[in-house]
Amino acid sequence: MYLLSRSLLLFPLIAVSSTLAQSIPFYIGTSKSEGIHLARLQTDSGKLSPFQTVAQLESPGFLAKHPTAPYLYATNASFERPNSGGVSAYRIDSNQALIALNHQPTQGRGACHLSVDPSGQCLVAVNYGSGNVIAYQILDDGSLSARARSIS
């Protein structure tokens, strides 16, 4: 699984064998679109499939996958509307489609980065515009708890 975020860099999330041809799905959040996109990389040819939108979300930016479970998290930032940044949680189904779980506000402007801790129990998001950091508990179903702690 690969993720593609604002800077259009690929972040490997699984080991890829150079001797076996694979079709590796990866998700793209561009912050300039109305959704999260999915593409597939053919490891034998290096070809990339056409993108398809798999979730509607305003200004999706940074993406992070849960370390052990089929969940994906995305920032969505709006610099035009005060305190409108947020984090969305999705379940990845067997076809790599995204099923929305929930959305939590980041209590700030410009949600720009997020990270899931290695245990998969906590997600931390950062707001660029307002400069605060916020932590959420990841619930058993992959959804995010209401705001757990904010640091300004």
N, C-alpha and C positions, 0 to 999 in steps of 0.2 A: 504494500500500500504506500503510495506517495501522496504528499500534499503540495500544492502549489499556492503560494500566498502572494501578497502585494508585490514583492520583489521578483516574482517569477522564478524562484529557485526551487529545485526539487529537494525534498527532505525525505531520505529513505526511512521507511518504517518496517521493512522486512528485508531479510537477506536475499539477494538475487544471485542465483547460480549462473555463471557466464556460459555454462555448457548446455543448459536447458532453455529452450524457447518458451517464454511465458508472456501472458497478457496481464500486465499489472495495472490495476485501476488506481487512479489518483484524483483528488478533489482540488478544485481551484476556487479561490476567493479573490476577487480582483479589486474590491472596494469601489468599482466604477460600474457595477452591474446590479441587476435586481435578483440575483440568485447565486447559489453555489453550483458549480459545474463539475461534471465527471468526464474524464478522458481515460483512454487506455494506452499504455506504452507496450509495443511489441518488442521484447528484448532481443530477438534475433535480427530484426531489421532496423530497430531504432525509430520506427514509424509511430506516429501518434494518431489515435482515432479522432474524429471530429468531436468537439465538446457537446455535451448535452446538459441541460439544466435539470438538476435533481432536487433542488429545494428553492423555493421563493423566499428571498430575504433581502431587505434593503441594505445596500452597501456592505456586503460581507467582506471581511478583511482576513485577518489571521485565522488559521484553522489549526486545531490540535486533535489528535486521535487519542482515545483512552488507551493506556498501555496494555490492557489485557482483555478488554471487552469491546463489542462492536458499537462504539459510540463515537460521535464526532461533535466537536464544539466549534463555534464560530463567533467572532466578534462582529458587531455591526455598529458602525460609527456614523454619527451625524453631527457635523460641526455647525450646521445652520440652526439647529434646535437645541437650546440649552438642556443639559441633563437627559439627553435622549439616547446615549450609547447603551449597548446591551450585549448580552451573551446568549446564544441559542444552543440548545442541546438537541441532538438527533440520534436515532438508532439507525445503524446501517443494516439493511436487510440482506438476504442471500444474493440478491442481484445488484448490490451496491447502491440501491436507491436509499434516500434519506427519509426517515419518518420523524416528523417533528415531535419532540417530547415536551419541551417548554422553553420559555424565554425569561431571562431575569435582567432587570436594569442594572447598569453599572454605576448609577448615581453620579454621572459625570459626562463630560464631552469627549468624544473621539476615542472610543474603545479601540485600541490599536494592537494589543498583544495579549495572548493568554497562554497558560501552560497548565498541564495536568501533572500532579506529582506522581512519582514512580509507583506508589501504592494504588493509584487510581481513586483515592478518596477525596481529593481536594482539587479545585480549579482556581487559579489566580488570574485575574484580568487587570490590565493597566489602561487608564485613560490618558491619552496624550494631551488633550486640550485642557483638562482640569487638573492633571497631575496626581490623581489618586489611584491607589491600588485597592482591589477588593477581592475577597476570598469567598468561595462558595463550597459547601459540602456537596459531593457527588452522591446522590442517593442510589439505592440498590438497583433501580430501574434505569439508571443513567441520567436521569433528570437532575437539575440543579436546585438546591435548597434556596430559600429566600436568603438575602445577603447575610453572610456570617460575620464578616469583619471588614471595615474600611479603614485605610490608612491614608491620610492626606499629607 
